[in-house]
Amino acid sequence: MQRRHLPSITAMQCFEAVARHLSFTRAADELALTQSAVSKQVAQLEDLLQHSLFRRVRRRLQLTPAGALYLAEVDKILNQLEMSARYLRSYGGETEVLRVATPPTFGERWLVPRLKGWRLRFPNIHLDVSSALEPVDFRDPRHDVALFYGHGSWPGAECELLLHEHMVAVCAPDLLPAEGIAGPEQLVDFVLLQNTTRPESWHDWYASLGREEVHSHHGPRFDTFTLCARAAQEGCGVALLPEFLVAEELASGRLVLAWPHRLASPHAYWLAYPEQMAEVPKVRSFIEWIREKA
């Protein structure tokens, strides 16, 4: 695809510097160019965009509305270019980058502790781990492998089971009365903390006990288990969380079981990678490492 209307990086740098200083002279000094060269670059940019980017008001330079709008976009482009250059410079010529996507809390509590020693065994494979609340698109080259919660099926990808989970109702120790609670129906007297990604969890938990609770969808919502766990620790209510993700809090007493019932989740955690990447050395190394640690 031909791109006939792209401005040069130099023109954008000149425009950004002039907009920041509101001075062609100071922009030229910063860029080690002549003032006429900077003016020419900005003029060519205005001609390409067919909009004036600056105006003079009482001998002072100001951005036009179009210029202010364009400056926001140019800042994004130049920042991304700088980040990309730094990103590439940070790795040696023999180094590969493996991009891993993971649900936030699962990555923090399960994946990260299992990465200890990776650098020693694979010094030439740098991990780039990012959080993903939704399944990633492997057509996007920014993802090589992904960990996800689901039914183990992903179009165009190989999936390997990591672990199953059980949901437990937890809260701060001082939230429960001294005599405890007589039954799960009393939990509705407390605030039920909801997780955005599992909106049916409380409903399913009560259903597994043979109960139907009309208030099971009521309560403040949080988009990660980490936030739910933190809210529960602070006494904001009762949270329904994967047991393995709050094992540390339960062991330390920061959280306690509000009711001793474990609900087996309908899905599990999986490792996924594109079919065509299965034999790529860096991907194969990660698969084997996770198998060993899991």
C-alpha positions in Angstrom: 0.0 0.0 0.0 1.4 3.4 -1.0 1.4 6.1 1.6 1.6 9.3 -0.3 0.5 11.7 2.4 2.7 10.9 5.3 4.7 13.8 6.8 8.4 13.3 7.5 9.6 12.6 11.0 11.7 15.7 10.8 8.7 17.9 10.0 6.8 16.4 13.0 9.8 17.0 15.3 10.1 20.6 14.1 6.4 21.2 14.6 6.4 19.6 18.1 9.5 21.7 19.2 7.9 24.9 17.9 4.6 24.1 19.6 6.4 23.3 22.9 8.5 26.5 22.9 6.1 28.7 20.9 9.2 29.9 19.2 10.9 29.0 15.9 14.2 30.3 17.2 14.3 28.2 20.4 13.0 25.2 18.4 15.9 25.6 15.9 18.4 25.8 18.7 17.1 22.6 20.3 17.1 20.7 17.0 20.5 22.1 15.9 18.9 23.5 12.7 18.6 27.0 11.3 15.4 28.9 11.9 14.7 29.0 8.2 15.0 25.2 8.0 12.5 24.8 10.9 10.1 27.3 9.3 10.3 25.5 6.0 9.5 22.1 7.6 6.5 23.5 9.4 5.3 25.3 6.2 5.6 22.0 4.3 3.6 20.3 7.0 0.9 22.9 6.9 0.7 22.5 3.1 0.4 18.8 3.4 -2.3 19.0 6.1 -4.1 22.0 4.4 -4.4 23.7 7.8 -2.5 26.5 9.5 -0.9 25.2 12.6 0.3 28.5 14.1 -0.8 32.1 14.2 0.7 35.3 15.5 -1.3 37.3 18.0 0.3 40.6 19.1 3.7 39.3 17.9 3.4 36.1 19.9 3.1 32.7 18.4 0.0 30.6 19.3 -1.3 27.2 18.2 -4.4 27.3 16.1 -7.2 24.9 17.1 -6.1 22.5 14.3 -2.5 22.8 15.5 -3.5 21.9 19.1 -5.4 18.9 17.8 -2.5 17.8 15.6 0.0 18.3 18.5 -1.7 15.7 20.6 -1.4 13.2 17.7 2.2 14.0 17.0 3.1 13.6 20.6 1.7 10.1 20.5 3.6 9.2 17.3 7.0 10.6 18.5 6.6 9.0 21.9 5.9 5.6 20.3 8.9 6.0 17.9 11.1 6.8 20.9 9.8 3.9 22.9 10.3 1.5 20.0 13.9 2.7 19.5 14.7 2.2 23.2 13.0 -1.1 23.2 15.1 -2.4 20.3 18.3 -0.9 21.7 17.8 -2.7 25.0 18.4 -6.1 23.5 21.6 -7.5 21.9 21.8 -8.9 18.4 21.6 -12.5 19.6 18.5 -11.8 21.8 14.9 -12.7 21.2 11.8 -11.2 22.9 9.0 -13.5 23.9 5.7 -11.7 24.4 3.4 -13.3 27.0 -0.1 -12.2 27.8 -1.8 -13.2 31.0 -4.8 -12.3 33.1 -3.6 -9.7 35.7 -4.1 -11.5 39.0 -3.2 -14.9 37.5 0.0 -13.4 36.2 0.9 -11.8 39.5 0.0 -14.8 41.8 0.7 -17.8 39.6 3.0 -17.0 36.7 5.5 -14.6 38.1 6.6 -16.8 41.0 7.3 -19.5 38.4 9.6 -17.3 36.3 12.4 -17.3 38.8 15.5 -18.8 37.2 14.3 -18.2 33.6 17.0 -15.6 32.9 19.7 -18.0 34.0 18.5 -20.8 31.8 17.5 -18.7 28.8 19.7 -15.6 28.9 19.0 -14.8 25.2 15.2 -14.9 25.6 13.8 -11.7 27.2 10.3 -12.0 28.5 7.8 -9.2 27.9 4.8 -9.9 30.1 1.6 -7.9 29.8 -1.8 -8.1 31.4 -4.9 -9.0 29.3 -8.4 -9.2 30.6 -9.7 -10.4 27.2 -8.3 -13.2 25.0 -5.6 -11.8 22.7 -5.7 -12.0 18.9 -2.7 -14.0 17.8 -2.8 -12.2 14.5 -1.3 -9.4 16.4 2.5 -9.9 16.4 2.8 -8.4 19.8 1.7 -11.7 21.4 3.6 -15.0 21.1 1.9 -17.0 23.9 -1.0 -16.3 26.2 -2.4 -17.7 29.4 -6.1 -17.5 29.8 -9.2 -18.8 31.7 -11.7 -20.6 29.5 -12.8 -23.9 28.0 -9.5 -24.7 26.3 -10.4 -23.9 22.7 -8.8 -21.1 20.7 -9.1 -20.8 16.9 -5.8 -21.4 15.3 -4.0 -22.1 18.5 -2.7 -25.0 20.5 -3.9 -25.1 24.1 -2.4 -26.9 27.1 -4.1 -27.3 30.5 -2.4 -25.6 33.4 -4.8 -26.0 36.3 -8.4 -26.1 37.5 -9.7 -23.8 40.2 -12.2 -23.7 43.0 -14.0 -20.6 44.2 -14.3 -19.7 47.9 -16.1 -17.0 49.7 -13.6 -14.9 51.8 -13.7 -11.8 53.9 -11.7 -9.9 56.5 -11.6 -11.8 59.9 -13.3 -9.0 61.8 -16.2 -8.8 59.4 -17.8 -12.0 60.7 -19.6 -12.2 64.0 -17.8 -13.9 66.9 -20.2 -16.8 66.8 -19.7 -17.2 63.0 -22.6 -17.6 60.6 -25.2 -20.3 60.8 -25.6 -20.8 57.0 -24.7 -19.3 53.6 -28.0 -17.5 53.5 -26.6 -15.1 56.0 -23.9 -13.9 53.6 -26.5 -11.8 51.9 -26.5 -9.6 55.0 -23.0 -8.5 53.9 -22.0 -6.7 50.8 -21.2 -9.2 48.0 -18.2 -8.0 46.1 -18.6 -8.7 42.4 -16.0 -9.4 39.7 -16.7 -8.0 36.3 -15.2 -10.9 34.4 -17.2 -13.5 36.4 -20.7 -11.8 36.8 -22.4 -15.1 37.5 -20.1 -16.4 40.2 -22.2 -15.7 43.2 -25.3 -17.0 41.4 -23.5 -20.2 40.6 -22.1 -20.5 44.1 -25.6 -20.3 45.7 -27.0 -22.6 43.0 -24.3 -25.2 43.9 -25.7 -25.2 47.4 -29.3 -25.7 46.1 -30.3 -22.1 46.8 -31.5 -19.3 44.6 -30.5 -15.9 45.9 -32.1 -12.8 44.3 -29.3 -10.5 45.6 -26.5 -12.6 44.1 -25.7 -10.0 41.4 -25.8 -7.0 43.8 -22.7 -5.3 45.1 -19.7 -3.2 43.9 -17.9 -4.5 40.9 -14.1 -4.8 40.4 -12.4 -5.8 37.1 -9.7 -7.9 38.6 -9.4 -10.5 41.4 -6.6 -8.4 43.0 -9.0 -5.5 43.5 -11.7 -7.9 44.9 -9.2 -9.4 47.3 -8.0 -6.0 48.4 -11.6 -4.8 49.0 -12.3 -7.9 51.0 -9.2 -7.4 53.2 -10.3 -3.9 53.9 -13.7 -5.1 55.1 -15.7 -3.8 52.2 -17.6 -7.1 51.9 -17.4 -10.8 51.0 -15.5 -11.8 47.8 -15.8 -15.0 45.8 -12.3 -15.7 44.6 -10.2 -18.6 43.2 -8.7 -20.4 46.2 -5.2 -20.6 44.8 -5.1 -16.9 44.2 -5.7 -16.0 47.8 -3.8 -18.9 49.4 -1.3 -16.5 50.9 -4.0 -14.3 52.5 -5.8 -17.3 53.9 -2.6 -18.8 55.3 -1.6 -15.5 57.0 -5.1 -14.8 58.3 -5.6 -11.6 56.4 -8.6 -13.3 54.8 -10.8 -16.1 56.2 -13.4 -18.3 54.7 -16.8 -16.8 55.2 -18.4 -20.2 54.6 -16.5 -23.6 54.0 -17.8 -24.4 50.6 -15.6 -24.7 47.5 -17.2 -24.3 44.1 -15.4 -26.0 41.2 -15.2 -23.5 38.3 -16.7 -24.7 35.0 -13.5 -23.7 33.1 -9.7 -23.8 33.8 -6.5 -22.0 33.1 -4.7 -22.7 29.8 -1.5 -21.9 28.0 -2.1 -21.0 24.3 0.2 -20.4 21.4 -0.4 -20.1 17.6 -0.2 -23.5 15.8 2.5 -22.1 13.4 4.6 -21.0 16.4 4.7 -24.4 18.2 8.3 -25.3 17.0 9.7 -21.8 17.2 12.6 -22.2 19.7 11.7 -19.3 22.1 8.0 -20.5 22.2 9.1 -24.1 22.7 11.4 -23.1 25.5 8.6 -21.3 27.3 6.1 -24.2 26.9 8.6 -26.7 28.3 9.5 -24.3 31.2 5.8 -23.9 32.1 5.2 -27.6 31.9 8.1 -28.2 34.3 7.0 -25.5 36.8 3.3 -26.3 36.6 
